[in-house]
Amino acid sequence: MDTIVKENIDPKDLKSFEVLYIEQQRRGYVSEKTQFDYAWCLVRSRYISDMHKGIELLKDLLRSAKDDLSKRDYLYYIAIGFVRIKEYESALEYTEAIQKIEPENKQAKELQSYIKQKLKSDGLLGMAIVGGAALALGGIIGITLAVKK
């Protein structure tokens, strides 16, 4: 799962999909495939603003999806996008939506497990940082009081 979540798109590939998307947009019609390809490239960009834009394009496709297979795919890639920007709670909502469509979906279960592990490890890391900051603050206060005496 790490490979899918941490994969970055080659900027040249992103640019070629962007050019195609913009060209179709200029003509007044963007195909579903072109929008998906561009959105998936954006989600795999190195830049968070691109990832957000990719998620929004995928959400747009999800809103207009006519069949469960397409919905499932869009939900999955949206969840990946949310994992990449570390919005784990949102990512979990999308994996749960996949499981409503396909309760035994292996990819959704694996992604959900990965997200829960990230929540756990990032939560512990966050607690360690807060704890370290509290210790440092306590030390500074202690030194200040000792100096004043």
C-alpha positions as CSV (number, residue, x, y, z in Angstrom):
1,M,0.0,0.0,0.0
2,D,2.9,2.3,0.7
3,T,3.9,2.2,-2.9
4,I,0.6,3.4,-4.2
5,V,0.2,6.1,-1.5
6,K,3.8,7.5,-1.8
7,E,4.1,7.3,-5.6
8,N,4.9,10.6,-7.2
9,I,4.1,11.4,-10.8
10,D,6.9,12.5,-13.2
11,P,6.3,16.2,-13.8
12,K,6.6,15.7,-17.5
13,D,3.7,13.1,-17.4
14,L,1.6,15.5,-15.3
15,K,2.2,18.3,-17.8
16,S,1.2,16.1,-20.8
17,F,-2.1,15.1,-19.1
18,E,-2.7,18.7,-18.1
19,V,-2.2,19.9,-21.7
20,L,-4.7,17.3,-22.9
21,Y,-7.2,18.2,-20.2
22,I,-6.9,22.0,-20.9
23,E,-7.3,21.4,-24.7
24,Q,-10.5,19.4,-24.2
25,Q,-11.7,22.0,-21.7
26,R,-11.1,24.7,-24.3
27,R,-13.1,22.8,-26.8
28,G,-16.0,22.6,-24.4
29,Y,-16.0,18.9,-23.5
30,V,-13.7,17.0,-21.2
31,S,-14.0,13.2,-21.5
32,E,-14.4,11.2,-18.3
33,K,-11.1,9.3,-19.1
34,T,-9.2,12.5,-19.6
35,Q,-10.5,14.0,-16.4
36,F,-9.8,10.9,-14.5
37,D,-6.2,10.6,-15.9
38,Y,-5.5,14.2,-15.1
39,A,-7.0,14.0,-11.6
40,W,-5.0,10.8,-10.8
41,C,-1.8,12.6,-11.9
42,L,-2.6,15.6,-9.7
43,V,-3.2,13.3,-6.7
44,R,0.2,11.8,-7.3
45,S,1.9,15.3,-7.6
46,R,4.5,16.4,-5.1
47,Y,2.4,19.5,-4.4
48,I,-0.5,19.6,-1.9
49,S,-2.4,22.1,-4.0
50,D,-2.3,19.8,-6.9
51,M,-3.5,16.9,-4.7
52,H,-6.5,19.0,-3.6
53,K,-7.3,19.9,-7.2
54,G,-7.1,16.2,-8.1
55,I,-9.4,15.2,-5.3
56,E,-12.0,17.8,-6.4
57,L,-11.8,16.6,-10.0
58,L,-12.4,13.0,-8.8
59,K,-15.3,14.2,-6.6
60,D,-16.8,15.8,-9.7
61,L,-16.5,12.5,-11.5
62,L,-18.1,10.7,-8.5
63,R,-21.1,13.0,-8.6
64,S,-21.8,12.1,-12.2
65,A,-20.9,8.4,-12.1
66,K,-23.6,6.2,-13.4
67,D,-22.5,2.8,-12.3
68,D,-21.1,1.2,-9.1
69,L,-17.8,0.2,-10.7
70,S,-17.0,3.8,-11.6
71,K,-18.2,5.0,-8.2
72,R,-16.0,2.4,-6.5
73,D,-12.9,3.5,-8.5
74,Y,-13.4,7.2,-7.8
75,L,-14.0,6.6,-4.1
76,Y,-10.8,4.6,-3.9
77,Y,-8.7,7.2,-5.6
78,I,-10.3,10.0,-3.6
79,A,-9.3,8.1,-0.4
80,I,-5.7,7.8,-1.7
81,G,-5.7,11.5,-2.2
82,F,-6.9,12.2,1.3
83,V,-4.2,9.8,2.7
84,R,-1.5,11.7,0.7
85,I,-2.6,15.0,2.3
86,K,-2.9,13.3,5.7
87,E,-6.7,13.8,6.1
88,Y,-7.1,10.3,7.4
89,E,-10.6,10.7,8.7
90,S,-11.9,11.8,5.3
91,A,-10.0,8.9,3.7
92,L,-11.7,6.5,6.0
93,E,-15.1,7.8,5.1
94,Y,-14.4,7.1,1.4
95,T,-13.1,3.5,2.1
96,E,-16.3,2.9,4.1
97,A,-18.3,4.1,1.1
98,I,-16.5,1.6,-1.1
99,Q,-17.5,-1.2,1.3
100,K,-21.1,-0.2,1.1
101,I,-20.9,-0.8,-2.6
102,E,-18.6,-3.9,-2.3
103,P,-18.5,-5.2,1.2
104,E,-15.6,-7.6,0.5
105,N,-13.5,-5.2,-1.5
106,K,-9.9,-6.3,-0.7
107,Q,-8.3,-3.0,-1.8
108,A,-10.6,-0.9,0.4
109,K,-9.9,-3.2,3.4
110,E,-6.2,-2.9,2.8
111,L,-6.4,0.9,2.4
112,Q,-8.6,1.1,5.5
113,S,-6.0,-0.9,7.5
114,Y,-3.2,1.3,6.2
115,I,-5.1,4.5,7.2
116,K,-5.8,3.2,10.7
117,Q,-2.1,2.3,11.1
118,K,-1.2,5.9,10.0
119,L,-3.7,7.4,12.4
120,K,-2.2,5.3,15.2
121,S,1.4,6.1,14.4
122,D,0.8,9.8,13.5
123,G,-1.3,10.1,16.7
124,L,1.5,8.7,18.8
125,L,4.0,10.9,17.1
126,G,1.8,13.9,17.7
127,M,1.4,13.0,21.3
128,A,5.2,12.7,21.6
129,I,5.7,16.1,20.1
130,V,3.2,17.7,22.5
131,G,4.8,15.8,25.4
132,G,8.2,17.0,24.4
133,A,7.0,20.6,24.1
134,A,5.5,20.4,27.5
135,L,8.7,19.1,29.0
136,A,10.7,21.8,27.3
137,L,8.3,24.5,28.6
138,G,8.5,23.0,32.1
139,G,12.3,23.1,31.9
140,I,12.3,26.7,30.8
141,I,9.9,27.7,33.7
142,G,12.0,25.8,36.2
143,I,15.2,27.5,35.0
144,T,13.5,30.9,35.1
145,L,12.3,30.3,38.7
146,A,15.8,29.1,39.7
147,V,17.5,32.1,38.3
148,K,15.0,34.5,40.0
149,K,15.8,32.9,43.4
